[in-house]
Amino acid sequence: VGKLYQTSVSCSDPDGDPLFYTLSQAAAGMRLNPVSGALQWTPTPSNLGPVPLRLDIRDGHHKTTLACTLRVLTPAAKPIPSSRLQLFNIPNPFNAMTTISFYLPNTQPTPTSAQIYNMAGQHVYTLLRQHLHPGWHQLTWRGIDSVSRPVASGLYLCLLAHGPHRHITKLLLLR
């Protein structure tokens, strides 16, 4: 809240046609450069929580729509812990990297893993595999695969496994 959020969308057309970007669903005050894909926004307190975003990409012949949800938090606060496992990432969508935050409710160290998968269900990257204590934790994914190659723009899933519990969040990478 109150801080400028910036990211950019970078896509390519297989035919080399120029691409144009538009917001079909966005919060008040979001600005998108239709040619460069640069997105800027300063969230206000009324934006706290999930903010849906839909971005249309056109080449003059076809249109592709990317949909995601941004989660707005107060700068000094984390979500209130609960008895449930919580998982989210910021920024989302992201370009170079995203921070995945999660809350573990158990009272003792428990085997925990965090894995990244593509939409075909293929394993892309292992973020974490160890015993973790309860509380808040953060991981960073830099949009790479298991051999450190940059992955393509697209939708990815982060699967967090904590003991018998499983939770998934969507990560939208826009290069």
C-alpha positions, 0 to 999 in steps of 0.5 A, spaced: 500 500 500 502 506 498 508 504 494 509 504 486 508 497 483 512 496 477 512 490 472 513 489 465 510 484 460 514 481 454 511 477 449 513 475 442 509 473 436 511 467 432 510 471 425 514 477 428 507 482 428 508 487 433 504 486 439 499 491 443 497 490 450 491 492 454 487 491 461 481 488 460 480 488 468 484 492 473 484 496 479 483 504 479 489 507 477 493 501 474 497 504 467 499 499 462 503 502 456 500 499 450 506 498 446 512 496 451 507 492 456 510 496 462 505 496 468 505 501 474 500 502 479 500 505 486 495 501 491 491 504 496 488 501 502 481 500 499 485 495 494 488 490 500 487 483 499 486 480 492 486 484 486 484 481 479 487 483 473 486 481 466 491 483 460 489 482 453 495 481 448 493 482 441 497 482 434 492 484 429 489 477 428 489 474 434 488 475 442 491 472 448 488 473 455 492 472 461 488 472 468 491 473 475 490 476 482 495 481 485 495 480 493 496 487 496 498 487 503 500 493 508 508 494 507 509 493 515 504 487 516 503 480 514 497 476 514 494 474 520 496 467 522 491 462 522 491 454 524 491 453 516 497 453 511 497 459 507 501 460 501 501 466 496 507 470 492 508 477 490 509 480 485 504 476 481 505 477 475 512 477 475 518 478 471 525 477 474 523 473 480 517 472 485 517 471 493 513 466 495 511 467 502 507 461 506 505 460 514 506 453 517 501 452 523 504 446 526 507 446 532 513 442 531 518 441 525 515 438 519 518 435 512 516 441 507 517 441 500 516 447 495 516 445 487 514 449 481 510 445 475 508 448 469 501 447 466 503 440 463 504 438 470 512 437 469 516 438 474 520 445 473 524 447 479 525 445 487 525 451 491 525 447 498 526 440 501 527 440 509 524 440 516 521 447 517 518 450 524 511 453 524 511 460 522 512 465 516 517 463 511 519 466 504 522 463 498 525 466 492 524 463 485 527 467 479 524 463 473 529 458 472 528 450 471 532 445 475 539 446 470 538 454 471 535 455 464 530 461 464 523 458 463 518 461 458 513 466 460 507 463 462 503 460 468 506 456 473 504 452 479 507 452 486 506 446 490 507 446 497 507 440 501 507 440 509 506 433 512 500 431 510 497 438 507 498 440 500 497 447 497 498 450 490 498 457 488 499 460 481 505 464 479 504 468 472 511 469 469 511 475 464 518 476 460 
